[in-house]
């Protein structure tokens, strides 16, 4: 929602200031300049990026309207899920996890949290990590290195759409200059004619430069930054899982391992220790609902 509010503030501030200084709003309506800048930037964006990045970029833009993928209650559910998994490991041993990680959708542990179960990538990350613990002979240090590599790869892939939009944003002032130069070329062809027409062409050329800069720093650039920030925030769920798994693998009991994970969360999303403890020890039959 802040994306919409910020965009409106930019529009109102720029256009409002222009109108208050006795500017003519229709003078800024230059559809051909917009075609050159917008079409050029869109074409360059498609040329520079594979189809999956283009698709992901539009999905991430729409995702900004929904807010973060994981909210405080989702993190409470995630910590509760990890606690339940560690409790199974403690009571039944590593082999007791096999049925849960092979079929999460039918597992009593995972199915208690339908909201998290819908997050396929996160569930795959958890189950893949558990498979390494169950079937592997790696020590905690080796597993931690492997998980860091996986998280780095995941983060890089998730940031790719935002980086693509940012590069396109950086190109917008250049396309604004292209539109301005073409406007000047048109103006030069009008020399010796009606001076009012020459003035209109010069104004149109200047508007091209203005639009390129405004679209870059007022819209596309901030949009790319918002996409990147959302990726970082959503990635905290994976970091939380990693911290909990490593703490459990080093021998800490389920409650302490989950506390390690809770400490890794940002303050706005982190449940308090007492709230989480009460949730884990209380009735969680409706957890994840």
DALINLIN-V28455 format. One record per backbone hydrogen bond with DSSP energy under -0.5 kcal/mol. CO is the residue of the C=O (numbers start at 1). NH is the residue of the N-H. Records with the same first field share a line. If there is no record, write none. Layout:
CO->NH + NH
//
This chain:
1->5
2->6
3->7
4->8
5->9
6->10
7->11
8->12
9->13
10->14
11->15 + 16
12->16
13->17
14->18
15->19
16->20
17->21
18->23
19->22
23->25
24->27
25->28
26->29
28->30
30->34
31->35
32->36
33->37
34->38 + 39
35->39
36->40
37->41
38->42
39->43
40->44
41->45
42->46
43->47
44->48
45->49
50->53 + 54
51->55
52->56
53->57
54->58
55->59
56->60
57->61
58->62
59->63
60->64
61->64 + 65
62->65
63->66 + 67
71->75
72->76
73->77
74->78
75->79
76->80
77->81
78->82
79->83
80->84
81->85
82->86
83->87
84->88
85->89
86->90
87->91
88->92 + 93
89->93
93->96
94->97
95->98
97->100 + 101
98->102
99->103
103->106 + 107
104->107
107->111
110->113
113->117
114->118
116->119
118->120
119->123
120->124
121->125
122->126
123->127
124->128
125->129
126->130
127->131
128->132
129->133
130->134
131->135
132->136
139->143
140->144
141->145
142->146
143->147
144->148
145->149
146->150
147->151
148->152
149->153
150->154
151->155
152->156
153->157
154->158
155->159
156->160
159->163
160->164
161->165
162->166
163->167
164->168
165->169
166->170
167->171
168->172
169->172 + 173
171->175
172->176
173->177
174->178
175->179
176->180
177->181
178->182
179->183
180->184
181->185
182->186
183->187
184->188
185->189
187->190
188->191
190->193
194->198
195->199
196->200
197->201
198->202
199->203
200->204
201->205
202->206
203->207
204->208
205->209
206->210
207->211
208->212
209->213
210->214
211->215
212->216
213->217
214->218 + 219
215->219 + 220
216->221
219->223
220->224
221->225
222->226
223->227
224->228
225->229
226->230
227->231
228->232
229->233
230->234
231->235
233->236
234->237
235->239
236->240
237->241
238->242
239->243
240->244
241->245
242->246
243->247
244->248
245->249
246->250
247->252
248->251
253->257
254->258
255->259
256->260
257->261
258->262
259->263
260->264
261->264
262->265
266->269 + 270
272->276
273->277
274->278
275->279
276->280
277->281
278->282
282->284
284->287
286->289
288->115
//
